[in-house]
């Protein structure tokens, strides 16, 4: 990822929260797999995560909450070598309702 790419997808006031959410999604994927956090594996998983994020944001114009809610599942598919397709549902409810 080049510097500024995430900034082009997220408003400045949401950038820190999105970056933290992406970090948490990545770390949770390591915990779930029991995988070693090598520099190469962190970079690989981040690249996958960012690619999915960019696709959902740019190609499907999904909201940030929707992306962050579904990203762990799509990342899991990528890590397990399974294909995934973004949901075409027009209505979406977050997994956690405050």
N, C-alpha and C positions, 0 to 999 in steps of 0.2 A: 504494500500500500504506500502510495506517495503521500507526503505530508499535505494536509489540506483536504484529502479525499473525504474523510468522515465529516469534516466541517461543511462540505458542499451538500451533504445529505441531511444535516441536522441543524436546527436553529441554535445560535450561540447559547441561549439560556437552557437548552436541553443537552448540550454536548457532554458535560461532565457526567450527568446521570446515565446517558447512553453508554459512554465509555466504561463506567463502573458496571453496568449491566452486562456488557460484552465480556468484561473480565470475569465476572461471576459465572457466566454461561461456560466460558472456557475452562475455568477451574473445576466447575461441577462435572464437566465431561471427563476430566482427568480422574477425579474421585470415583466416578461411576465405573470407569475402565480399570482403575488401579494402575494407570499408565505412568511411566516416569516422565517428569517434566523437563525434557531436554530442550535446548534452544531450538533445534530443528523441529521438534514436535509441537512446541508452542507456536512457532511460526506457521507450520502447516495447518494447525487447527484454527489459528487466527485468520489465515487466508481463506479457508473454507467458510468460516463464520462471516467474514466481511463480504465475501462473494454472495452468499445467501442474502445478507442484509441489503446489499446494493440492488440485487435483483428484485427483492420484495418492495423496496422503497422506490426505485426508478421505474421498473417495468410494470409493477402492479399498483403503485401509489398507495401502499398500505400505510396506516398510521404507525407511529413508533410503538405504542403499547401493543398493537397487534403483532408487529414484527418481533418484539422482545418476548412476547408470550409464546409464539410458535417457533422461534429460532432454535431452542434446545432440541426439539423433535426433529427438525430438518437437519440440524448438525449431526444428530445421532444417525440419521439415515445416511448421510455422507460418510461418516466414520465407519459404518458397517457395510458400505458399498452398495447401498440400496438407492433406487431412484425415488424421487419425491416430486410432487407437483403442488404448487401453492393452491390452497383452497379457493374455489371460485364463489364461495358463499358471499352474498352481498352484506349479510348481517353477521356480526361477530360480537361475542361477549367475552370479556377477559376471564381467565381462569380464576382469578381472585377478585372478588367484589368487595370493596371496602365497606 
